[in-house]
Amino acid sequence: MRACRLNRCNDTTKSLSTRAWAELVLLALIWGGSFLSVHIALEEVPVLTSVAHRTGWAMLVLWGVVLVMRLTIPRDPRVWGAFLVMGLLNNVIPFALMAWGQLHIEVGLTSILNATTAVFGVIVAAIVFADERLSARKLVGVTLGFLGVATAIGLNQFANLDLRCIAQLAVLLGTLSYAFASAWARLTLSGLAPQVAAAGMLTGSTLIILPAALLIDGPIQFDLMAQTWGAILYYAVIATAGAYLLYYRVLGMAGSGNLMLVTFLIPPVSIVLGWAVLGEALSPRAYIGFALLALGMVVLDGRVWAWFRSAK
C-alpha cells in the first residue's frame, strides 16, 4: 500500500461512486498481484536487477505520459535533487528490501507486512509535522497496528533470528522507508503535477539502482523466460507506472480517507494468488495479525472512531 505522498489530502467524508469503487478495487487487484509477479521474476532475476527493471521501464512509460499530456518539466536542480531522495526512499530502499524479503517469506505475508505503511506514516508525520500530532485515536490505531504485526510475525520467532525473521524485518524497514518518503514528498514535491513527480521520482530511483545492479548483480540479461518477462512487465508497467496513474485518479474521485480502503483489499488478493499459484499456506497467526492491523487502520481512518464518540 502506498500512502498519499505527493498531495496532502485528508478528505474522509466523500461518498464513493460506483466508478470510484470499481477503480479502487482495480487498484487493489493490481497492487495485490504485484507481490506474485515479483516472486516469479526473482526465480530468474537477481534482486537489484529486478528493481532496476521495475523503475526503469516504469520511468519510460510515465515520461511518455508526461510528454503526451504536455506537462511542464521542472528545471530547478533542487527539484531534481528532491527526485533523487524520493526515488531512494520510495522505490530503491523499499523495492529492494521487499524483493529480498520475498526470497524467504510468502507472498501473502509480505503483503500483510506491507500494510504497516499506514501505521509508520502516522508516526513519521507526527515527528516531522507540527499539525500531525499523535492524538489518542492515532495512538490507539498505531498500537493495534503494531500488535497485529507482532502477532503476524510471532515475537517468539526472534529467539532464533533466522533468515525468515530477518526477511520479515526487511519488509517492515521497507514500509518505514515509504513513510519517510511520504513526509519528504509533502516537504518538497507538493507543487508538482503528480505525473511529473512520479516520473521524476522513478528517474531518480533508476539513476541510483541501475549502477548498483550492474556493480553487484553484473550485466543485465535480457534473454529471459517468457514468464519472467511477463512478470517484469506486469510489475513495472501495470503495477508501477499504471498504478501510479490510477492511484491519482481514485484520489481525485474518492479522497485519501476512502483511498485508504485499498490497504484492506491488497493482502486478501495477494494471499489468494499465493495460494492458487504457488500453493502457499499462511499460519493462523498471520490472519489474526492482519485482522488486528486492519482494525488499527480503521481507527486511524477516524470515521468509526468519530461515530463511536458521537454515539455516547
C-alpha positions as CSV (number, residue, x, y, z in Angstrom):
1,M,0.0,0.0,0.0
2,R,1.2,3.5,-0.9
3,A,0.1,6.4,1.3
4,C,-1.0,9.7,-0.1
5,R,2.5,11.0,-0.9
6,L,2.6,13.7,-3.5
7,N,-0.5,15.5,-2.4
8,R,-1.6,16.0,1.1
9,C,-5.3,15.1,1.2
10,N,-7.4,14.2,4.2
11,D,-10.9,14.0,2.9
12,T,-12.6,11.1,4.7
13,T,-16.2,12.3,4.1
14,K,-16.6,11.8,0.3
15,S,-19.1,9.1,-0.6
16,L,-17.8,6.6,-3.2
17,S,-19.5,6.4,-6.6
18,T,-19.8,3.1,-8.4
19,R,-16.9,4.1,-10.7
20,A,-14.7,5.1,-7.7
21,W,-15.4,1.7,-6.1
22,A,-14.6,-0.1,-9.3
23,E,-11.3,1.7,-9.7
24,L,-10.4,1.3,-6.1
25,V,-10.9,-2.4,-6.4
26,L,-9.0,-2.5,-9.6
27,L,-6.1,-0.7,-7.9
28,A,-6.1,-3.3,-5.1
29,L,-6.1,-6.1,-7.6
30,I,-3.2,-4.6,-9.5
31,W,-1.1,-4.0,-6.4
32,G,-2.1,-7.3,-4.8
33,G,-0.8,-9.1,-7.9
34,S,2.5,-7.2,-7.8
35,F,3.8,-9.4,-5.0
36,L,3.2,-12.5,-7.0
37,S,4.8,-11.1,-10.1
38,V,7.9,-10.0,-8.1
39,H,8.2,-13.5,-6.7
40,I,8.0,-15.0,-10.2
41,A,10.7,-12.6,-11.6
42,L,13.0,-13.4,-8.7
43,E,13.2,-17.0,-9.8
44,E,15.5,-15.9,-12.7
45,V,16.5,-12.3,-12.0
46,P,18.6,-11.0,-9.1
47,V,17.1,-8.7,-6.5
48,L,18.7,-5.4,-7.6
49,T,18.2,-6.1,-11.3
50,S,14.6,-6.8,-10.7
51,V,14.2,-3.4,-9.0
52,A,16.1,-1.7,-11.9
53,H,13.7,-3.3,-14.4
54,R,10.8,-2.1,-12.3
55,T,11.9,1.6,-12.0
56,G,13.4,1.8,-15.5
57,W,10.5,0.6,-17.6
58,A,8.0,2.5,-15.4
59,M,10.1,5.6,-15.8
60,L,9.9,5.4,-19.6
61,V,6.2,4.9,-19.6
62,L,5.5,7.8,-17.3
63,W,7.7,10.2,-19.2
64,G,5.8,9.2,-22.3
65,V,2.6,10.1,-20.5
66,V,4.1,13.5,-19.4
67,L,5.1,14.3,-23.0
68,V,1.7,13.3,-24.4
69,M,0.0,15.5,-21.8
70,R,2.4,18.3,-22.4
71,L,3.1,18.8,-18.8
72,T,5.8,21.2,-17.6
73,I,9.1,19.5,-16.8
74,P,10.9,21.1,-13.9
75,R,14.3,22.7,-14.5
76,D,15.3,23.6,-10.9
77,P,18.2,21.5,-9.8
78,R,16.7,21.4,-6.3
79,V,13.7,19.7,-7.6
80,W,15.8,17.0,-9.3
81,G,17.7,16.6,-6.1
82,A,14.4,16.0,-4.3
83,F,13.6,13.4,-7.0
84,L,16.7,11.5,-6.2
85,V,15.9,11.4,-2.5
86,M,12.3,10.5,-3.2
87,G,13.4,7.7,-5.6
88,L,15.7,6.3,-2.9
89,L,13.1,6.4,-0.2
90,N,10.0,5.5,-2.2
91,N,11.5,3.0,-4.7
92,V,15.0,1.8,-4.2
93,I,15.0,1.0,-0.5
94,P,11.5,-0.5,-0.2
95,F,11.5,-2.3,-3.5
96,A,14.9,-3.9,-2.8
97,L,14.2,-4.8,0.8
98,M,10.8,-6.3,0.0
99,A,12.1,-8.2,-3.0
100,W,14.9,-9.7,-0.9
101,G,12.4,-10.5,1.8
102,Q,10.2,-12.4,-0.7
103,L,13.0,-14.8,-1.3
104,H,12.4,-16.1,2.2
105,I,8.7,-15.5,3.1
106,E,5.4,-16.0,1.5
107,V,3.8,-13.6,-1.0
108,G,0.7,-13.2,1.3
109,L,2.8,-12.4,4.4
110,T,4.8,-9.8,2.5
111,S,1.6,-8.0,1.5
112,I,0.3,-8.1,5.1
113,L,3.5,-6.6,6.5
114,N,3.4,-4.0,3.6
115,A,0.2,-2.7,5.1
116,T,2.1,-1.3,8.0
117,T,3.0,1.6,5.7
118,A,-0.1,3.5,7.0
119,V,1.0,2.9,10.7
120,F,4.5,4.1,10.2
121,G,3.2,7.0,8.1
122,V,1.3,8.3,11.1
123,I,4.3,8.1,13.3
124,V,6.7,9.8,10.9
125,A,4.2,12.5,10.2
126,A,3.8,13.2,13.9
127,I,7.5,13.6,14.2
128,V,8.1,15.8,11.2
129,F,4.9,18.0,11.0
130,A,3.5,20.2,13.8
131,D,-0.1,19.7,12.5
132,E,0.1,15.9,12.6
133,R,0.3,15.3,16.3
134,L,-0.2,11.8,17.7
135,S,-3.7,12.1,19.2
136,A,-5.3,9.5,21.4
137,R,-7.2,8.0,18.4
138,K,-4.0,7.7,16.4
139,L,-2.1,6.2,19.3
140,V,-4.8,3.5,19.7
141,G,-4.6,2.8,15.9
142,V,-0.8,2.6,15.9
143,T,-0.8,0.3,19.0
144,L,-3.3,-2.0,17.3
145,G,-1.2,-1.9,14.1
146,F,2.0,-2.9,15.9
147,L,0.1,-5.6,17.9
148,G,-1.0,-7.0,14.6
149,V,2.5,-7.0,13.2
150,A,3.8,-8.7,16.3
151,T,1.1,-11.3,16.0
152,A,1.7,-12.0,12.3
153,I,5.4,-12.4,12.8
154,G,5.3,-14.2,16.1
155,L,7.7,-12.5,18.6
156,N,8.9,-15.9,19.8
157,Q,10.5,-16.3,16.3
158,F,13.1,-13.7,17.1
159,A,14.7,-16.0,19.6
160,N,16.4,-17.8,16.6
161,L,16.7,-14.7,14.3
162,D,16.9,-16.9,11.2
163,L,16.6,-15.7,7.6
164,R,12.8,-15.8,7.7
165,C,12.8,-13.4,10.7
166,I,15.3,-11.1,9.0
167,A,13.3,-11.2,5.8
168,Q,10.2,-10.0,7.7
169,L,12.2,-7.2,9.3
170,A,13.4,-6.2,5.9
171,V,9.9,-5.8,4.6
172,L,9.0,-3.7,7.7
173,L,12.0,-1.5,7.1
174,G,10.7,-1.1,3.5
175,T,7.4,0.2,4.8
176,L,9.2,2.6,7.2
177,S,11.0,4.0,4.1
178,Y,7.7,4.5,2.4
179,A,6.6,6.6,5.5
180,F,9.7,8.8,5.2
181,A,9.0,9.1,1.5
182,S,5.5,10.4,2.2
183,A,6.9,13.1,4.5
184,W,9.6,14.0,2.0
185,A,7.1,14.4,-0.8
186,R,5.0,16.7,1.3
187,L,8.0,18.9,2.1
188,T,9.5,19.1,-1.4
189,L,7.1,17.9,-4.2
190,S,3.7,19.2,-3.3
191,G,3.6,21.8,-6.1
192,L,4.2,19.4,-9.0
193,A,1.7,17.6,-11.2
194,P,1.6,14.0,-9.9
195,Q,2.5,12.5,-13.2
196,V,5.7,14.7,-13.4
197,A,6.5,13.9,-9.7
198,A,6.1,10.2,-10.3
199,A,8.2,10.2,-13.5
200,G,10.9,12.3,-11.8
201,M,10.9,10.1,-8.7
202,L,11.4,7.0,-10.9
203,T,14.1,8.7,-12.8
204,G,15.9,9.4,-9.5
205,S,15.5,5.8,-8.4
206,T,16.7,4.4,-11.7
207,L,19.8,6.6,-11.6
208,I,20.6,5.1,-8.2
209,I,19.6,1.4,-8.7
210,L,21.0,0.8,-12.2
211,P,24.7,1.3,-11.3
212,A,24.2,-0.7,-8.1
213,A,22.6,-3.5,-10.0
214,L,25.4,-3.6,-12.6
215,L,28.0,-3.5,-9.9
216,I,26.5,-6.2,-7.6
217,D,24.5,-8.4,-10.0
218,G,26.6,-7.9,-13.1
219,P,25.4,-7.1,-16.7
220,I,21.6,-7.2,-17.1
221,Q,20.5,-10.3,-19.0
222,F,17.6,-9.9,-21.5
223,D,17.4,-13.5,-22.7
224,L,14.8,-14.4,-20.0
225,M,12.0,-16.8,-20.0
226,A,8.6,-15.6,-21.3
227,Q,7.0,-15.9,-17.8
228,T,9.8,-13.8,-16.3
229,W,9.3,-11.0,-18.9
230,G,5.6,-11.2,-18.3
231,A,6.2,-10.8,-14.5
232,I,8.6,-7.9,-15.1
233,L,6.3,-6.1,-17.5
234,Y,3.4,-6.6,-15.1
235,Y,5.1,-5.1,-12.0
236,A,6.9,-2.4,-14.0
237,V,4.3,-1.2,-16.5
238,I,1.0,-2.1,-14.8
239,A,1.7,-2.3,-11.1
240,T,4.1,0.7,-11.0
241,A,3.5,3.2,-13.9
242,G,-0.1,2.3,-14.5
243,A,-0.9,2.0,-10.8
244,Y,0.5,5.5,-10.1
245,L,-1.8,7.0,-12.7
246,L,-4.8,5.1,-11.4
247,Y,-3.9,6.0,-7.8
248,Y,-4.2,9.7,-8.5
249,R,-7.5,9.2,-10.4
250,V,-9.0,7.4,-7.4
251,L,-7.5,10.0,-5.1
252,G,-9.3,12.8,-7.0
253,M,-12.6,10.9,-7.0
254,A,-12.6,9.5,-3.5
255,G,-10.2,11.4,-1.3
256,S,-7.3,9.9,0.7
257,G,-9.5,8.7,3.5
258,N,-11.5,6.5,1.2
259,L,-8.4,5.5,-0.7
260,M,-7.1,4.0,2.5
261,L,-9.6,1.2,1.9
262,V,-7.2,-0.2,-0.7
263,T,-5.0,-1.2,2.2
264,F,-7.6,-3.7,3.4
265,L,-8.1,-5.2,-0.1
266,I,-4.5,-5.8,-1.1
267,P,-3.5,-8.6,1.3
268,P,-6.5,-10.8,0.6
269,V,-5.7,-10.5,-3.2
270,S,-2.1,-11.5,-2.6
271,I,-3.0,-14.3,-0.1
272,V,-5.4,-15.9,-2.7
273,L,-2.9,-15.5,-5.5
274,G,-0.1,-17.0,-3.4
275,W,-2.4,-20.0,-2.5
276,A,-3.7,-20.5,-6.0
277,V,-0.5,-20.1,-8.0
278,L,2.3,-21.1,-5.5
279,G,0.4,-23.3,-3.1
280,E,1.3,-21.1,-0.1
281,A,-0.5,-21.5,3.2
282,L,-0.1,-18.9,5.9
283,S,-0.2,-19.7,9.6
284,P,-3.4,-18.8,11.6
285,R,-1.4,-16.1,13.4
286,A,-0.8,-14.3,10.1
287,Y,-4.5,-13.9,9.6
288,I,-5.1,-12.8,13.2
289,G,-2.3,-10.3,12.8
290,F,-3.8,-8.9,9.7
291,A,-7.2,-8.6,11.4
292,L,-5.6,-6.6,14.2
293,L,-3.6,-4.5,11.7
294,A,-6.8,-3.8,9.7
295,L,-8.6,-2.8,12.9
296,G,-5.7,-0.4,13.7
297,M,-6.1,1.2,10.2
298,V,-9.8,1.6,10.7
299,V,-9.1,3.5,13.9
300,L,-6.5,5.6,12.1
301,D,-9.1,6.4,9.4
302,G,-11.2,8.1,12.0
303,R,-14.7,7.7,10.8
304,V,-15.6,4.7,13.0
305,W,-13.9,6.5,15.9
306,A,-16.0,9.6,15.3
307,W,-19.2,7.6,15.1
308,F,-18.3,5.8,18.4
309,R,-17.7,9.1,20.2
310,S,-20.9,10.7,18.8
311,A,-23.0,7.7,19.9
312,K,-22.0,8.2,23.5
